[in-house]
Amino acid sequence: MVKRPRITTERNIAMALDQSALLEVLDALRTADAGERITQAAETIYQALIDAELTAFIGASPHERTETRSNQRNGSRPRTLSTVAGDLELRIPKLRTGSFFPALLERRRRVDQCLFAVVMEAYLHGTSTRKVDDLVKALGTDTGISKSEVSRICKDLDTEVAAFRDRPLGDQRFPYVFLDATYCKARVNHRVVSQAVVIATGVAADGRREVLGFEVGDSEDGAFWTAFLRSLKSRGLAGVQLVISDAHAGLRSAIDAVLIGAAWQRCRVHFLRNVRACQDNCVSSCGRWCLVGCHSGRRSGNWIAKALSASVQR
């Protein structure tokens, strides 16, 4: 039987931890409470991965003589990493020549990706920077997180959003485009005000849906819609055959001016809402089922029966 050569990888190295070090960790975990156990275990795993990466980087373990060694260790420097498991006190190895920084971490960032995501999610839901700091501390990070650090983290969101909004659209044709708007609260010039958010969703020929873009403004007037649709065209939107939206006058004018040649259809959902708003309560259920049946194009009498049943129950 031919023996396969053993391939040394970072995973192999990480698994081959020093036995005495593991025993020390286990003794510490036995005497710690549940929260401290998670923190210590996470700290051990992070440090093991860092040391394993360094071993692969220089081609030798500590005090090991090999022909593949390319550098030598030269102590370490401390680094605190805030995670959902608590603050981890790590040691970043230093080299005799050159420098080394583990791929597991990110330069100039003391918050790991999991906690990073928690901060961004809380910020997106309107949580103040002070309350974000309280949230981070509640997750077990004693150092918390400053207002400036929250702002810096959320700047990465701005970069990702800008890349999404500016991506080209010419690689795929979208014959059908849905246009809609909603209003939400936003902080503008240190004041919380209502802002319009317009959204375009494209439907490809194979039925796949994709958010083409969105824009935030003071109101969804005709000029705002026109500028938004022109930005979509400048990014490569073409081949639009049908636009579905509500009957907003400014929006319809913008569609006619920018998406020339595209047909327009009133959104069924908006139409039903408008009709229901004008209906008397006693006939609203009956009218709703009748309208649904008409719009769905059903020829059977099922929707008529449902409409009559709803009317009788009232």
C-alpha atoms as one frame of an Amber mdcrd trajectory, in Angstrom:
protein
   0.000   0.000   0.000   1.434   3.339  -1.066   1.445   5.971   1.644   0.148
   9.335   0.560   2.379  12.284   1.387   1.116  14.338   4.273   0.140  17.797
   3.159   0.767  20.484   5.754  -1.937  23.121   5.769  -3.030  25.830   8.167
  -5.787  23.516   9.359  -3.278  20.749  10.138  -1.092  23.163  12.040  -4.021
  24.651  13.953  -5.142  21.189  15.046  -1.683  20.274  16.267  -1.749  22.614
  19.251   0.619  22.174  22.126  -0.898  19.594  24.509   0.168  21.382  27.687
  -1.327  24.647  26.435  -4.631  22.911  25.807  -4.621  21.424  29.303  -4.023
  24.862  30.798  -6.943  26.249  28.810  -9.199  23.403  29.956  -8.276  24.026
  33.599  -9.093  27.710  33.189 -12.413  26.921  31.510 -13.463  24.608  34.348
 -13.160  27.393  36.910 -14.728  30.131  34.760 -18.404  30.954  34.353 -20.290
  30.388  31.089 -19.568  33.835  29.641 -15.865  33.665  30.450 -15.649  30.176
  28.973 -16.936  31.379  25.632 -14.539  34.324  25.660 -11.522  32.180  26.579
 -12.422  29.529  24.012 -12.783  32.162  21.289  -9.495  33.753  22.342  -7.723
  30.372  22.161  -9.131  29.621  18.709  -8.234  33.057  17.327  -4.703  32.859
  18.717  -4.222  29.324  17.386  -5.266  30.405  13.898  -2.935  33.413  14.033
   0.007  31.255  15.121  -0.843  28.646  12.474  -0.868  31.275   9.748   2.504
  32.607  10.917   3.989  29.095  10.884   2.835  28.621   7.302   4.082  32.117
   6.433   7.677  31.570   7.586   7.756  27.823   6.919   8.623  26.660  10.440
   7.151  26.216  13.900   8.750  27.916  16.936  12.322  26.636  17.542  12.042
  24.354  14.499  14.934  24.044  12.052  13.783  23.526   8.481  15.135  24.204
   5.023  11.967  26.103   4.173  12.285  28.661   6.993  12.268  32.154   5.502
  12.224  34.309   8.637  12.376  34.262  12.433   9.934  35.253  15.140  10.758
  38.341  17.160   8.248  38.572  19.994   4.707  39.889  19.679   2.539  42.917
  20.310  -0.844  42.975  22.079  -4.098  43.662  20.278  -7.635  43.751  21.667
 -10.346  42.438  19.377 -13.975  43.141  20.302 -16.276  40.276  19.360 -19.763
  39.044  20.232 -17.978  36.644  22.599 -16.320  39.516  24.469 -12.975  41.308
  24.271 -10.208  38.983  23.108  -6.639  39.784  24.150  -4.530  38.544  21.241
  -0.818  38.550  20.462   0.231  39.595  16.978   3.626  38.021  16.162   6.530
  40.173  15.002   9.347  39.109  12.664  13.077  39.804  12.551  12.751  41.175
   9.029   9.627  42.484   7.366   6.180  42.441   8.901   3.284  40.058   9.389
  -0.407  40.674   9.938  -2.906  37.802  10.128  -5.532  37.577   7.397  -8.071
  36.713  10.090  -7.973  40.320  11.324  -8.215  43.652   9.556  -5.765  46.504
   9.952  -6.929  49.521  11.945 -10.095  47.685  12.980 -10.544  46.363  16.505
 -14.048  44.972  15.876 -14.542  41.563  14.290 -16.938  40.974  11.399 -19.778
  39.541  13.525 -19.849  42.512  15.883 -19.263  44.762  12.887 -22.497  43.418
  11.352 -24.382  43.918  14.634 -23.307  47.570  14.798 -24.323  48.233  11.194
 -27.683  46.495  11.615 -28.464  48.501  14.756 -27.455  51.738  13.052 -29.632
  50.958  10.022 -32.632  50.529  12.322 -32.132  54.052  13.662 -30.371  53.210
  16.922 -28.393  56.175  18.230 -24.625  55.912  18.531 -24.893  56.080  22.345
 -27.339  53.175  22.401 -25.107  51.242  20.003 -22.346  51.574  22.594 -24.704
  50.202  25.270 -25.622  47.319  22.958 -21.981  46.440  22.321 -21.243  46.455
  26.058 -24.278  44.253  26.696 -22.813  41.710  24.277 -19.775  41.390  26.531
 -17.228  43.874  25.190 -16.009  45.867  28.180 -14.357  48.550  26.067 -17.591
  49.397  24.250 -17.501  51.375  21.034 -17.165  55.109  20.528 -19.404  57.384
  18.487 -16.604  58.053  16.011 -15.992  54.332  15.581 -19.679  53.704  14.857
 -19.561  56.446  12.232 -16.405  54.960  10.723 -17.957  51.489  10.580 -21.049
  52.853   8.869 -18.906  54.618   6.276 -18.190  51.154   4.927 -21.935  50.847
   4.393 -21.870  54.022   2.319 -19.152  52.521   0.132 -21.119  49.320  -0.442
 -24.337  51.217  -1.157 -22.563  53.514  -3.621 -21.104  50.511  -5.457 -24.567
  48.920  -5.650 -26.218  52.105  -6.910 -23.542  52.780  -9.535 -23.231  49.246
 -10.922 -23.807  48.926 -14.701 -27.133  47.560 -15.932 -26.232  46.962 -19.578
 -25.345  43.283 -19.172 -28.985  42.238 -18.705 -32.201  43.445 -20.306 -35.259
  44.037 -18.160 -38.429  44.180 -20.278 -40.582  44.855 -17.204 -39.868  47.510
 -14.610 -41.811  48.160 -11.404 -41.593  51.665  -9.938 -42.717  52.473  -6.422
 -42.075  54.917  -3.611 -42.360  54.991   0.140 -41.635  57.483   2.886 -39.391
  56.987   5.880 -37.811  59.052   8.612 -34.250  60.234   8.048 -31.793  62.466
   9.858 -31.035  65.500   7.665 -28.972  68.409   9.001 -29.361  67.118  12.571
 -33.162  66.948  12.209 -35.421  63.920  11.708 -37.619  64.546   8.663 -39.756
  62.520   6.266 -37.983  61.554   3.038 -39.224  59.900  -0.139 -37.475  56.699
  -1.249 -38.125  55.706  -4.873 -37.275  52.175  -5.987 -37.018  50.497  -9.391
 -37.284  46.712  -9.659 -36.568  45.010 -12.971 -37.918  41.683 -14.179 -35.789
  39.836 -16.736 -37.199  37.680 -19.516 -36.608  34.548 -17.426 -38.633  35.965
 -14.518 -35.666  36.869 -12.338 -36.175  40.032 -10.290 -33.487  42.525  -9.390
 -33.488  45.873  -7.635 -32.160  48.240 -10.287 -31.729  51.254  -8.076 -33.185
  53.603  -5.515 -32.951  57.254  -4.617 -33.805  59.401  -1.607 -35.298  62.864
  -1.914 -37.582  65.414  -0.309 -40.638  64.367  -2.349 -41.562  62.138  -5.291
 -42.420  64.906  -7.728 -42.036  64.680 -11.495 -38.564  66.225 -11.566 -37.294
  63.761  -8.973 -38.697  60.765 -10.877 -37.272  62.085 -14.160 -33.778  62.430
 -12.685 -34.027  58.942 -11.182 -35.096  57.277 -14.451 -32.377  59.100 -16.371
 -29.788  57.795 -13.922 -31.007  54.242 -14.626 -30.700  54.789 -18.377 -27.214
  56.247 -17.993 -26.193  53.019 -16.221 -27.345  50.950 -19.195 -31.032  50.202
 -18.615 -32.548  49.397 -22.012 -35.204  47.272 -23.664 -37.982  48.276 -21.262
 -41.331  47.261 -22.748 -43.716  47.723 -19.818 -43.595  49.917 -16.726 -45.870
  49.125 -13.777 -46.536  51.824 -11.189 -49.267  53.815  -9.500 -51.047  56.639
 -11.307 -48.880  59.430  -9.887 -49.048  62.258 -12.440 -45.408  63.262 -12.083
 -44.258  59.663 -12.393 -46.285  59.044 -15.550 -44.841  62.173 -17.141 -41.327
  61.027 -16.250 -41.952  57.587 -17.786 -43.208  59.132 -21.033 -40.227  61.495
 -21.170 -37.439  59.039 -20.335 -38.580  55.496 -21.143 -39.803  56.333 -24.620
 -41.730  53.529 -26.298 -42.492  51.641 -23.096 -46.119  50.876 -22.288 -47.543
  51.721 -18.878 -49.808  49.672 -16.626 -51.368  50.765 -13.389 -50.240  48.675
 -10.433 -53.058  46.372  -9.344 -52.214  46.705  -5.662 -52.366  50.494  -5.761
 -55.562  50.382  -7.803 -57.289  48.087  -5.296 -56.183  50.303  -2.427 -57.591
  53.378  -4.155 -60.908  51.649  -4.817 -61.215  50.307  -1.273 -60.570  53.775
   0.101 -63.658  55.005  -1.759 -65.907  52.046  -0.885 -68.549  51.927   1.783
 -67.659  49.532   4.592 -70.706  47.337   3.977 -69.663  46.510   0.424 -65.887
  46.587   0.810 -65.444  42.803   1.124 -67.787  42.054  -1.773 -66.139  44.692
  -3.921 -62.674  43.453  -3.039 -63.406  39.910  -4.230 -65.043  41.181  -7.405
 -62.057  43.363  -8.225 -59.593  40.571  -7.479 -61.539  38.272  -9.786 -61.631
  40.828 -12.580 -57.916  41.565 -12.350 -56.894  37.916 -12.187 -58.915  37.151
 -15.311 -60.663  34.137 -13.777 -63.588  32.779 -15.754 -64.909  30.484 -13.049
 -67.539  31.588 -10.579 -65.355  30.998  -7.522 -64.547  34.635  -7.001 -68.223
  35.593  -7.442 -69.221  33.087  -4.757 -66.578  34.488  -2.412 -67.802  38.010
  -3.063 -71.418  37.106  -2.323 -70.406  35.145   0.770 -68.450  38.106   2.106
 -71.391  40.401   1.457 -73.859  38.054   3.236 -71.578  37.700   6.263 -71.560
  41.458   6.618
